[in-house]
Amino acid sequence: MFESFGVTLDEPKENQSEQLRQKTRIVVMLGARFFQKGEGNGFPPRFPLVLESKKQGMPKEVVGGDVRMRAIEQLYEEFQGSEENQSTRLRIFTTGGTEEIDIPETGETLKISRAEQAENKLEVKYGLPTDIVETLPSGGSTLGNAKALAEWLENNKEEIGQIEEVEIITNEFHISRAWLMFAMAIYKNETGRDLVLTENEREEIHSVVDETLLDKEFGDKRELATLQAVLSPYVDSLPLRVKPLIAEDILARRGPSGIKYGELIRHNEYVQETRGFERQGIKDLIDGKYQVK
């Protein structure tokens, strides 16, 4: 459990109260796979950091990772232009496991961290300061990301002070499962117990998961809203909450070009197929059958 959230200060040490007043905005960008040579027809999310090409099956514009990074760039620009940045420090975390890329010409296999490559791209291409972007080491899965974040917050509580909310950013097709994983991981970290839903609650989620799959325009948001409502009695009272951010919606704030970019993602044929896999993952999670790949 995060001891910092329930601590009682009988005799505060020097600067301790000041540390608790400090505000740190935590934003976690969920990882995406590389756009690998010869594997362009695979499912998103992918981002073209290695062996970049437009002829791999999906156009460069339709990839999960770059959308998330552009949305992070938008968030940073908005933060810089707001009064919030006068009293709040922004911290961006990149996530993702190790990518193994075969090089046929040499017979070598490159092992490259997706989280480190995303951090580098945010800094080099999108101009974010190096002191606010940090790699969050984890096993590469969303569950691993949630656990790693909980550990980082605990280990750095003296520096960052009291944190009541963390934000996770990913694509719309992935947001429901990602939010569910983070919410369940934080619940366990705070209570020491697994979050176990009732049969009626599981049935309600199963029903909306199946129903919203057919709705390509608003189904993912309806699914997320239902998940948040069902889990509300379990997570709303926790000292740490998870706020989901949809990358496509953030990009839409840029105007017509951002809206168009988001629509390319929502209507891509690979994204539509992936939505089915995401929903199966949600069912497996609440039924206790989820296997980390």
Buried (B, 14 or more C-beta within 10 A) or exposed (E): BBEBBEEEEEEEEEEBEEBBEEBBBBBBBBBBBBBBBEBBEBBBBBBBBBBEEEEBBBEBBBBBBBBBBBBBBBBBBEBEEEEEBEEBBBBBBBBBBEBEBEEEEEEEEEEBBBBBBBBBBBBEEBEBEEEBBBBBBBBBBBBBBBBBBBBBBEEBBEEBBBBEEBBBBBBBBBBBBBBBBBBBBBBBBBEEEEBEBEEEBBEBBBEBBEEBBEEBEEBBBBBBBBBBEBBEEBBEEBBBBBEBBBBBBBBBEBEEEBBEBBEBBBEBEBBEEBBEEBBBBBBEBBEEEBEEE
